[in-house]
Amino acid sequence: MPPKKIDPESRLRKICLSFPQTTERLSHSMPTWFYKDKKSFLSLMMHGHHQNRFPHFWCAAGPGVQEDLIASAPDQFFKPPYVGSRGWVAVRLDRKPDWTIIERLCAEAYRVVSGGK
């Protein structure tokens, strides 16, 4: 029997809630994870957002990360509206994403927002 497939929302929830002092709540009708219930570090759009009608998430990123990811795989990563100007990166979830990379991006997003905690 093949292993049970875990949906992206459940996978992201498990990753994000593993970080200390992290909470989850809806923000703009989207599951969003916060450090100390105040600073968001990742938002999930399972049904798309505006012109991007595919599942994806936005996350905080360190200096230069957004540009590097988009340059390396523009079909997987893009600059999100609103928070893209602050260095956040968007990650498509409809193209067989590499969950090892996603776990690292989640950890980086948490680190950026928590101040390296």
N, C-alpha and C positions, 0 to 999 in steps of 0.2 A: 504494500500500500504506500503511495507517495506521501511525503510529509505534508501536513496541513499548511495551506498557504495563509499567511498572515497579511491582512490588508494594510496598506500604507499608514492609515490613521493609527491603527493599533501599534504598528512598529515604531512610528514616531513618538507616540505617547510613552511607550516603554523606554525608549532612549532618553527622551527629555525629562521624564519624571525620575530618572536615575540620578540626576544631578541634585546636589544639596540645595535646599531652600527654593525648590521649583514648584510652581503651582500651574494649574491649567484652568482656563475659563474661556468662554466665548468672547471675542472682541470683533466687532463688526460682523457678527454672525459666523465667525470662523474659529475653530479650535486654535488657541494661542497659548504658548507657554511663557511664563514670567519668572524672573529671578526676584525673590523677596516680594512676590505678588505686586510688583510695581513696574519693573522694566521688562518689556517683551523681548524675546530673543528668537522666536520662531512662530510663524503663522502658517496654517495649512488651508489651502483652497482645493477641496476634493472635487468640486464641480466647476472649477475655473473661476476666473475673475476678469471682468471687462472683456477685452478682446482675446484673452488667453483661455479658451474654452477646453482646457485639459487639466487634470489634477497636477498640482504643484505646491511647493511651499516657498516662503521667503524666510531668510535667516540673516542675522547680523554676521558680518565678516570683518576680518582685520584688514588693514591697509593693503591694497593691491590684490587681494584675493579675488574680488569680484572680476576685475579685469583679466586676471590670469585664467580663471575658470571659463569665462566667456570666450576668450581667445583660444583655449584648448579644446572646447567642445560647445560651440554655439548652438548646436541642436539639443543640448541637455541643460545648459545654463543660460540665464538672461538677466538683464537689469530690470528689477521690478519697479512699477510705478510707486510714487510717494516716498518710499524709503531707499530706493536705488541711489539717490544722490548722496545718501549717508553711507554708502559702501555695501549695503545689503545685497544679497544675491538670491535669485530665484532658481529653483531646481525642479525640472519636470519629473513627474512620477509615472508617466505613461510610456516610457521608452526603456523598460528593463533597467532601472537605475542600479548603480553599484552601491549596495547598502554599506559596504565598508567605508566608502567615501562619504556617504550620507551620515554615518555615525561620527566621522571626523568633523564634518561640517557642523553638526549639532553641538559637538563638544567645543568647537571653536566659537560658535555663536554664543554659547553659554559663557565661555571665558571672556569674550569681548564685553558682554553686558555686565558680567559680575565683577569685572576689574581684575580678572586673573585668579579668582578664588578656586 
